[in-house]
């Protein structure tokens, strides 16, 4: 029996760890205890070299010295301050007015706001809870199917997993040993594609089943011109004009042979926002009267987040700042934005800093536990076991990637993205590198797959977050004074399934078209 255990120590260690996690023990302590226990057991039987444990202090000190991890508290603080600054409410209010007149418009607005929140906060919980509190009652009030409404909110919140400045991408970049900036650039196109696919899905559902996603009735629209018009035509004309000017300015002054797609997107968005802001200021202070109320509201709601996105992602993509510096500027920018909205106070800062400290400590402790586990696992020849397990798969590189994708998808039923990133990725990354796989492509592929860990019934965290804020019992709506039935847990679960399928299809697209990610190297075909 002892001989069998010693001969199969790596798989036994891995299965023991999964068992401890399923029993509910904390991740960091499960990793560390597992590593130390099996190391002592190996030393006792003379099958483990004690010199491996002597390297532990240097490894832990290396974690503390890792500048990349400084981005975690900065981006976390930025997201938490923005969540409490009222930005989500303003964005949902404004974008809901834009898309409200069309079928599925409220759901499309939620997806747009989810993408903007993801690009500014990077925190899934903040996005899902904010949109669940604000948009779910409105969609229920006007007759949206509860499954569609729940699925849209949960899926839009998970965009924070894949859209930079995602914390998951920072952790994955660190685990695969690649630049955070490169991983951000590689993830941008797949993330934007996912946003578009979500919107297309909602539009198709609204066309086929009109009752599931009705348009917002005229009496529910807040911003009307004095003559009764919606003002959307004015907004469309001004937006298109600003977009054309922004594209021309970008082509004249910012585009070079080395300009990547993500850099173009960020710069054009910034220029569009600045031009729209200039139009709004001219209209406001010169009292020209040609800009509609909804257009003014859009400008003053959307431009600050766009400026913050450029401050963070634009400086990283252009090469002016490192991700850590970009995160620091984003944290300062979020505080200024909260102050400009009159929401900044001591309680807000205290709550945001406490939550940031807890999350950062959580990440560091998991990293220390992961280091102890990996050290023992390597000492028993675990990396050779993993190599032999995956390198002999049929199909070569794509066979490996398909098996890994299925493996991550199944583990995501039980483990969250932090556990997957710290336990599984360090074991798989060396195998991927030995097969010649681009590790940025590999990291983005895993990130898209890990999105499903937030959506899986019954353990998906997005579903838990939404369940915590969705009404369970029937209630009387304050606006219509009508009885509205509560949202069942099964409706939240069923609503997530179409979006899980979309995410898995996106994994297949990234597998089939690596250029969506590898454009960060400037070697992929240019996209006009």
NORZI-V870979 format. One line per field, one symbol per residue. ss: DSSP state (H for helix, E for strand, - for the rest). Layout:
BEGIN
ss=???
END
This chain:
BEGIN
ss=-HHHHHH-HHHHHHHHHHHHHH----HHHHHHHHHHHHHHHHHH------HHHH-HHHHHHHHHH-HHHHHHHHHHHHHHHHH---HHHHHHHHHHHHH-----HHHHHHHHHHHHHHHH---HHHHHHHHHHHHHHHHHH----HHHHHHHHHHHH-HHHH----HHHHHHHHHH---HHHHHHHHHHHHHHHHHHHHHHHHHHHHH-HHH-----HHH-----------HHHHHHHHHHHHHHHHHHHHHH-------HHHHHHHHHHHHHHHHHHHHHHHHH-------HHHHHHHHHHHHHHHHHHHHHHHHHH----HHHHHHHHHHHHHHHHHH-----HHHHHHHHHHHHHHHHHHHHHHHHHHHHHHHHHH--HHHHHHHHHH----HHHHHHHHHHHHHHHH-----HHHHHHHHHHHHHHHHHH----HHHHHHHHHHHHHHHH------HHHHHHHHH-----EE------EE----HHHHHHHHHHHHHHHHHHHHHHHH--HHHHHHH-------
END
